[in-house]
C-alpha cells in the first residue's frame, strides 16, 4: 500500500516554516503597531534565536518541519508531543519529547501537525490554550477542528495569544467572524500546500510508484495498515 502524500508535503513544510519565522518575530504585532505610527527601536525588535517551538504531531509534515528547524539559521529549541513516538525516535529526530500539556506551558510557538481523528478533536482546547505563555503563537496548517476556534478567539481577542491559521473550523470561516478583525491573527484560505502543480506532482508520484511496484522495487510511499487510522 502506498500514498502520494509525500509529493505534496514539501510546500506545506515550507509554508509552516515561514509562518514560524513570522511568529517568532511577532510580525503581526509589529505590523499593527507600525500602522499606528510606531517604528520600533532596535531593542524592541524580536528575533528568533532561542524561541521554543512546540511541534504537535510527528506526521510527515511535522517531521519535515522539525528537520528544517534543526538546520535553520536560528537557535530554535524544539519540543515534540506525539504519543506514538518513542524516546529513541525523538532523540533521532533531535527533539525533546514531552507531554502535550508541558509543550503548551513551555512553547513560544505551538505548531499543529496531528491527524484529524475523534480523539484529536479540539486537541488545543480552552484549557490547553490557557497553558500557553503570554505572547505565544498558535500555528495551524493541519486541520481546523484540532483547535477550539471560539476558545482561541477569546485568547487572541485579549491580545494574550497570536494565531497564524491556514485552516479553520468551520472552513471557510464566516466573513463576520471576530478572528478576521483581530490584528494579531493571520488567516489564509488553506493554501499551504498550493504551488499550482500539485495535481501534476501527485499524479507523477503515483505513476512512478506503479512502475516501481511492477519492477519489484520498494515503494517510496509505503504505508502500513496499522498506520492508516492516524496518518497525517
C-alpha positions as CSV (number, residue, x, y, z in Angstrom):
1,X,0.0,0.0,0.0
2,X,1.3,3.4,-0.9
3,X,0.4,7.1,-0.6
4,X,1.5,10.0,-2.7
5,X,1.1,12.4,0.2
6,X,4.9,13.0,0.4
7,X,4.7,14.7,-3.0
8,X,2.6,17.5,-1.5
9,X,4.3,17.7,1.8
10,X,7.2,20.0,0.9
11,X,5.2,23.1,0.2
12,X,3.3,22.7,3.5
13,X,6.5,22.3,5.4
14,X,8.0,25.4,3.8
15,X,4.8,27.4,4.4
16,X,4.8,26.4,8.0
17,X,8.4,27.2,8.5
18,X,7.9,30.7,7.0
19,X,4.9,31.2,9.4
20,X,7.0,30.1,12.4
21,X,9.6,32.7,11.4
22,X,6.8,35.3,11.3
23,X,5.5,34.2,14.7
24,X,9.0,34.2,16.3
25,X,9.5,37.8,15.3
26,X,6.0,38.7,16.4
27,X,5.4,40.1,13.0
28,X,1.7,40.8,13.3
29,X,2.1,42.8,16.5
30,X,4.9,44.8,14.9
31,X,2.8,45.5,11.8
32,X,-0.2,46.6,13.9
33,X,2.0,49.0,15.9
34,X,3.6,50.3,12.7
35,X,0.2,51.1,11.3
36,X,-0.4,53.4,14.3
37,X,2.9,55.3,13.5
38,X,5.2,53.4,15.9
39,X,8.5,52.5,14.5
40,X,10.3,50.1,16.8
41,X,13.8,50.8,18.0
42,X,16.4,48.1,17.9
43,X,15.8,46.8,21.5
44,X,12.1,46.3,20.6
45,X,12.7,44.1,17.6
46,X,12.1,40.5,18.2
47,X,14.4,37.9,16.8
48,X,14.0,34.1,16.5
49,X,17.1,33.0,18.4
50,X,16.2,30.9,21.4
51,X,12.5,30.6,20.6
52,X,10.9,27.4,21.8
53,X,8.8,25.7,19.1
54,X,6.4,23.0,20.1
55,X,5.6,20.6,17.3
56,X,2.3,18.8,17.9
57,X,2.4,15.5,16.0
58,X,5.3,13.8,14.2
59,X,3.4,13.4,11.0
60,X,5.3,13.6,7.6
61,X,4.7,17.4,7.8
62,X,5.7,17.6,11.5
63,X,8.9,15.6,10.9
64,X,9.7,17.8,7.9
65,X,9.2,21.0,10.0
66,X,11.4,19.5,12.7
67,X,14.2,18.8,10.1
68,X,14.0,22.3,8.8
69,X,14.0,23.9,12.2
70,X,17.1,22.0,13.2
71,X,19.0,23.4,10.2
72,X,17.5,26.9,10.4
73,X,19.9,29.9,11.0
74,X,18.4,30.4,14.4
75,X,18.8,28.7,17.7
76,X,15.3,27.2,17.8
77,X,14.6,24.8,20.7
78,X,12.2,22.1,19.5
79,X,9.7,20.2,21.6
80,X,7.6,17.3,20.3
81,X,4.3,15.9,21.6
82,X,3.2,12.7,20.0
83,X,2.0,9.6,21.9
84,X,3.2,7.3,19.1
85,X,6.9,8.5,19.2
86,X,9.4,6.7,21.5
87,X,12.2,8.4,23.4
88,X,14.7,6.8,21.0
89,X,12.8,8.2,17.9
90,X,12.7,11.6,19.5
91,X,16.4,11.5,20.1
92,X,17.0,10.6,16.5
93,X,14.8,13.5,15.4
94,X,16.8,15.8,17.6
95,X,13.9,17.0,19.7
96,X,12.8,16.8,23.3
97,X,9.7,14.5,23.7
98,X,7.2,15.9,26.2
99,X,3.5,15.6,27.1
100,X,1.2,18.0,25.3
101,X,0.4,20.0,28.4
102,X,4.1,20.6,29.1
103,X,4.6,21.6,25.4
104,X,1.9,24.2,25.8
105,X,3.4,25.6,29.0
106,X,6.9,25.9,27.5
107,X,6.4,26.9,23.9
108,X,6.7,30.3,22.4
109,X,5.1,28.9,19.2
110,X,2.9,25.8,19.1
111,X,2.5,24.4,15.6
112,X,-0.1,21.7,14.9
113,X,0.6,18.7,12.7
114,X,-1.6,15.9,14.1
115,X,-4.2,14.0,12.1
116,X,-7.9,14.8,12.4
117,X,-9.4,11.9,14.5
118,X,-12.2,11.7,17.1
119,X,-9.6,11.8,19.8
120,X,-7.8,14.8,18.4
121,X,-10.9,17.0,18.1
122,X,-10.1,20.2,19.9
123,X,-6.7,18.9,20.8
124,X,-5.9,22.5,21.7
125,X,-9.0,23.2,23.8
126,X,-9.6,26.1,26.1
127,X,-7.6,24.6,28.9
128,X,-4.5,23.9,26.8
129,X,-4.7,27.3,25.2
130,X,-4.7,28.8,28.6
131,X,-1.5,26.9,29.4
132,X,0.4,28.7,26.6
133,X,2.5,31.5,27.9
134,X,1.6,35.2,27.3
135,X,2.7,36.3,23.9
136,X,2.8,32.8,22.4
137,X,1.6,32.0,19.0
138,X,-0.5,29.1,17.6
139,X,0.2,27.9,14.0
140,X,-2.2,25.6,12.3
141,X,-1.6,24.2,8.9
142,X,-3.2,20.8,9.6
143,X,-6.9,20.7,10.2
144,X,-9.2,23.4,11.7
145,X,-11.0,21.0,14.1
146,X,-7.8,20.3,16.0
147,X,-8.2,23.8,17.7
148,X,-11.2,25.1,19.6
149,X,-11.9,28.1,17.4
150,X,-14.0,30.0,19.9
151,X,-11.5,29.4,22.8
152,X,-8.7,30.6,20.5
153,X,-10.8,33.7,19.5
154,X,-11.2,34.6,23.2
155,X,-7.4,34.3,23.9
156,X,-6.5,36.3,20.8
157,X,-9.1,39.0,21.5
158,X,-7.4,39.8,24.8
159,X,-4.1,40.1,23.0
160,X,-2.6,37.2,25.0
161,X,-2.0,34.9,22.1
162,X,-1.3,35.3,18.4
163,X,-2.6,33.0,15.7
164,X,-1.5,32.0,12.2
165,X,-4.2,29.8,10.7
166,X,-4.2,28.2,7.2
167,X,-7.2,26.1,8.3
168,X,-10.2,26.9,10.5
169,X,-13.3,25.4,12.0
170,X,-15.6,26.0,10.3
171,X,-13.9,26.2,6.9
172,X,-14.3,28.7,5.4
173,X,-14.6,30.9,8.4
174,X,-17.6,33.3,8.1
175,X,-16.6,36.8,6.9
176,X,-18.1,38.3,10.0
177,X,-16.2,36.1,12.5
178,X,-14.2,38.1,15.0
179,X,-10.9,36.4,14.2
180,X,-10.9,38.2,10.8
181,X,-10.7,41.6,12.5
182,X,-8.0,40.9,15.1
183,X,-4.6,42.5,14.3
184,X,-2.7,39.6,15.9
185,X,-4.3,36.9,13.8
186,X,-3.5,35.9,10.2
187,X,-5.9,33.7,8.3
188,X,-5.1,32.2,4.9
189,X,-7.5,30.1,2.9
190,X,-6.0,26.6,3.1
191,X,-3.2,27.5,0.7
192,X,-0.1,25.9,2.5
193,X,0.1,23.0,0.0
194,X,-0.7,25.0,-3.1
195,X,2.1,25.6,-5.7
196,X,-0.1,25.3,-8.8
197,X,1.4,22.0,-9.8
198,X,0.2,19.7,-7.0
199,X,-2.1,17.6,-9.2
200,X,0.7,17.0,-11.7
201,X,3.2,16.2,-8.8
202,X,0.7,13.8,-7.2
203,X,-0.1,12.1,-10.4
204,X,3.6,11.7,-11.4
205,X,4.4,10.3,-8.0
206,X,1.6,7.7,-8.3
207,X,2.7,6.6,-11.7
208,X,6.3,6.3,-10.5
209,X,5.1,4.1,-7.6
210,X,3.2,1.8,-10.0
211,X,6.4,1.5,-12.1
212,X,8.5,0.7,-9.1
213,X,5.9,-1.9,-8.0
214,X,5.9,-3.5,-11.5
215,X,9.7,-3.8,-11.4
216,X,9.6,-5.4,-8.0
217,X,11.3,-2.4,-6.4
218,X,10.5,-0.9,-3.0
219,X,7.8,1.7,-2.8
220,X,8.7,5.2,-1.6
221,X,5.3,5.9,-0.1
222,X,4.8,2.7,1.7
223,X,2.2,2.8,4.4
224,X,1.1,0.0,6.8
225,X,-2.4,-0.9,7.6
226,X,-1.8,-0.3,11.3
227,X,-0.9,3.3,10.5
228,X,-3.9,4.2,8.3
229,X,-6.1,5.4,11.2
230,X,-3.6,8.1,12.3
231,X,-1.8,9.2,9.1
232,X,-1.3,12.9,8.6
